[in-house]
Amino acid sequence: MTLSLNVDTKAWRAHTRAFADSVPGLVPVAKGNGYGFRNTTLAAEAQHFDGGVIAVGVSREALRILDAGWRGDVVVLNPWRPSDRLGRELLLNPQVITTVSRLEDLASVRSVNPHARVQVELLTSMRRHGIDLDELGLVKLQALGFDGWSIHLPSTGSLDEATGLANAARKYIKAPVWVSHLGVDDYRVLHESLDGQAHMRVGTRLWLGAPSTLATRATVLDMHRVKRGEKLGYHQDRAPKDGWVVIASGGTAHGIALAAPVPQRSLRQRAVTLAEGALDASGRSLSPFSIAGRKRPFAEPPHMHSSMLFVAGGDPLVSIGQEVPVTCRMTTTTFDQIVWR
Ligand SMILES: *Cc1c(COP(=O)(O)O)cnc(C)c1O
């Protein structure tokens, strides 16, 4: 009675390993909910790649992966800040590579551990974190272990931008370049132009790049016949037609439909949502659950662990205990069960 992620293990691994083979210097990224798989599972998979290095988002995630037995290096992608207590402790761990994105943080890092391993992040067109090229001359590493320059491009990352930043930084200090979000072909050009002194950090394309190898399913837990106009659910809304309320596993606790459906009152609101294909004919928000091959509307906003769906007509089209497909945003979903087939 669960929300489950079903993995065609052989086909999924065929994809991840082929991808890893096609990206020299690949750094697998395991962060957040582990793209649906959990970070420790991804770390175990990453042991089969060549690199010996993995990237996580924040210091807490680094600690989890190290505690789970990861023996290689761990890059913490979110830049270090003095207020992160665990981040300060990790500066003492020789397996951990800390990202530094401000000159003042470089000084603070040195004061905690003058020999800490760091990457220095460069500001890109994303404008999120990083030092500007005109500050390059102020980067003082002294005794720090320098693992290289970090370049985090927008999702439309361009080879020109990466090359420009990499060359400017390497003119100042020649060190490896760690990029994100280049196309594989562009990255291979960069890798070659830097004589192999390049890495690319990838999560989505690696772990979720073969969607046909993954199936996400909910279980039908219950169902009840309702007549048009009868009240139902927490909110005691009325059934729009004669039909069935079908209760399926999967709710807000799993990250299902986090943008809870709201009544779409204005015509404009409806037009927008209709254009996005998220409403059914009677104006209800479509759920991510499919029954008999079609997405069905929510009968009301999802509950913590289950969702109430509405199926119009005399036949509920499913039975209790049956599994139904549910579309999940993999970076926000926590599955009850991961089945490796
Ligand atoms: C999360 C992250 C990545 C991985 O992003 P995907 O789009 O999932 O491949 C790469 N680089 C940095 C700096 C990140 O924070």
The ligand as a MOL file (V3000), in Angstrom:
LIG
                    3D

  0  0  0     0  0            999 V3000
M  V30 BEGIN CTAB
M  V30 COUNTS 15 15 0 0 0
M  V30 BEGIN ATOM
M  V30 1 C 22.8530 20.4250 -8.4050 0
M  V30 2 C 24.0760 20.8310 -9.0940 0
M  V30 3 C 24.4810 20.1230 -10.2180 0
M  V30 4 C 23.6920 18.9860 -10.7970 0
M  V30 5 O 22.5930 19.5010 -11.4640 0
M  V30 6 P 21.7190 18.6190 -12.4470 0
M  V30 7 O 20.9540 19.6200 -13.2310 0
M  V30 8 O 20.8400 17.7610 -11.6010 0
M  V30 9 O 22.6440 17.8090 -13.2780 0
M  V30 10 C 25.6490 20.5100 -10.8330 0
M  V30 11 N 26.3880 21.5300 -10.3660 0
M  V30 12 C 26.0200 22.2270 -9.2720 0
M  V30 13 C 26.9050 23.3340 -8.7900 0
M  V30 14 C 24.8450 21.9120 -8.6100 0
M  V30 15 O 24.4930 22.6070 -7.5250 0
M  V30 END ATOM
M  V30 BEGIN BOND
M  V30 1 1 1 2
M  V30 2 1 2 3
M  V30 3 2 2 14
M  V30 4 1 3 4
M  V30 5 2 3 10
M  V30 6 1 4 5
M  V30 7 1 5 6
M  V30 8 2 6 7
M  V30 9 1 6 8
M  V30 10 1 6 9
M  V30 11 1 10 11
M  V30 12 2 11 12
M  V30 13 1 12 13
M  V30 14 1 12 14
M  V30 15 1 14 15
M  V30 END BOND
M  V30 END CTAB
M  END
